[in-house]
Amino acid sequence: MFIGGSTGSLQGIIEHFMEYGTEGAILVINCITLETQAKSMEILKQKGFVDIEVVQIQVSRGKQVGPYTMMYGENPICIIKVVKRK
């Protein structure tokens, strides 16, 4: 299951995953705000997940500046992954 935006329903979406996801099912949550990242971690820990993988990535785009290419950083994205166990 992939969560790319929860519109405030993060708790319910994770509970849906817990109820209907089979053993070995993977949940991936993309977070663009610190609040969503913190809330996701809080809920996942409350639900008993211990093997929580967290990765932060950032993309940069090249922009022409005279004869040079300058890299401009975009906002980082946090990716959280858990696997449902028994």
C-alpha positions in Angstrom: 0.0 0.0 0.0 1.3 3.4 -0.9 0.4 6.7 0.8 1.3 9.7 -1.2 -1.0 12.1 0.6 -3.4 11.4 3.5 -5.5 14.7 3.6 -5.6 14.3 7.3 -6.7 10.6 7.4 -3.3 9.1 8.2 -4.5 7.2 11.3 -7.4 5.7 9.4 -5.3 4.7 6.4 -2.8 2.9 8.6 -5.6 1.2 10.5 -7.0 0.0 7.2 -3.6 -1.4 6.3 -3.4 -3.2 9.6 -6.9 -4.7 9.2 -6.7 -5.7 5.5 -3.0 -6.1 4.7 -1.8 -9.7 4.6 1.4 -10.8 6.4 4.3 -9.5 4.4 2.4 -6.6 3.0 4.4 -3.4 2.6 3.3 0.1 3.5 5.1 3.1 2.1 4.4 6.6 3.3 5.8 9.7 1.5 6.0 12.7 3.7 6.8 16.3 2.6 6.2 17.9 6.0 7.9 17.3 9.4 4.5 17.0 11.0 3.4 14.1 8.7 6.7 12.4 9.3 6.4 12.7 13.1 2.8 11.6 13.1 3.5 8.6 10.8 6.3 7.5 13.1 4.2 7.9 16.2 1.3 5.9 14.8 3.5 3.1 13.4 5.2 2.7 16.8 1.8 2.7 18.6 0.7 -0.1 16.2 3.8 -2.2 17.2 6.0 -1.7 14.2 9.7 -2.0 15.2 11.5 -2.4 11.9 10.7 1.0 10.5 12.8 2.0 7.5 13.2 5.8 7.0 14.9 7.4 4.0 15.2 11.0 3.2 15.9 12.0 -0.4 16.4 15.4 -2.1 16.3 16.2 -5.8 18.3 19.0 -7.4 17.6 20.6 -10.8 20.2 22.1 -13.0 19.6 25.7 -14.1 21.7 27.5 -16.7 23.6 30.4 -15.2 25.6 32.0 -17.9 27.9 29.4 -19.4 27.5 27.2 -16.2 24.9 24.8 -14.8 24.0 25.5 -11.2 22.2 22.9 -9.2 19.2 24.1 -7.2 17.9 21.9 -4.4 14.3 21.0 -4.1 12.6 20.2 -0.8 13.5 16.9 0.8 11.0 14.0 0.9 10.9 11.4 3.7 10.0 7.9 2.7 8.8 5.5 5.5 8.5 1.8 4.8 7.2 -1.0 7.1 6.3 -4.6 6.5 3.3 -6.2 8.2 4.3 -9.1 10.5 2.2 -11.4 12.6 
